[in-house]
Amino acid sequence: MSDNDLKKNSAKEAMKYIKDGMIVGLGGGRSIAYLIEFIKQDKNINVKIVTPSVKTKMLCIEKGLEVLYTSSVDKVDVAFDGCDQVDEKLNALKSGGGIHTKEKLIASMAEEYILLVDEAKVEKELTFNVPVVLEVLEDSLKYVEKKVLELNGKPVIRSSDIKDGFTISDNGNLLVDVFFNNVKDIHKLNDNLIRICGVIETSLFTNVITKVIIASKEGIREISQK
């Protein structure tokens, strides 16, 4: 079974949680693209979308789905997203896209926040083999780097070979990839990072995920809040 098949299967399972009239949050990635296709094909549901992703927004518009301004919404019925790594205690790292601030906002507004992943992204506990990404105010950069080093993190300002200078978030801020080893307390780490003045948000997701839909060659399994 191919990687695309796994993503398609997780998206198909996600459709069970979408009902007519809902406001649905959609993140980014191929699983979400498949989910958009399934929503479009189902003639029995009419939903409205909020999304932190420009690509997802454009795909929804292309498919004829109504997209709301996130700023006009204070509650989302259900939201779906992917991640880089998730553990069995429903902590996740979402590092790649650099849109985690808006992703976490939608996650916080959602009655249910569901991750769609394949088995390879699931660990008993987060291993931090990908960085925690901080969105930070430009003026706070050196201060944030200093405080991160005090927490035994290794900060690297994100840049790109195809853009001169640093990578700027959709909100006009810098992105700092922070590498950690031997994290003992995930919640404490997230609290310590978010307390640093100038840090807007982290890509470490704790206390917002309600369910994980996991696709493997053996089928679908779920992890839910107890």
Secondary structure, 3 states (H helix, E strand, C coil): CCHHHHHHHHHHHHHHHCCCCCEEEECCCHHHHHHHHHHHHCCCCCCEEECCCHHHHHHHHHCCCEECCHHHCCCEEEEEECCCEEECCCCEECCCCCCHHHHHHHHHHEEEEEEEEEHHHEECCCCCCCCEEEEECHHHHHHHHHHHHHCCCEEEECEECCEEEECECCCCCEEEEEECCCCCCHHHHHHHHHCCCCEEEECEECCCCCEEEEEECCEEEEEECC
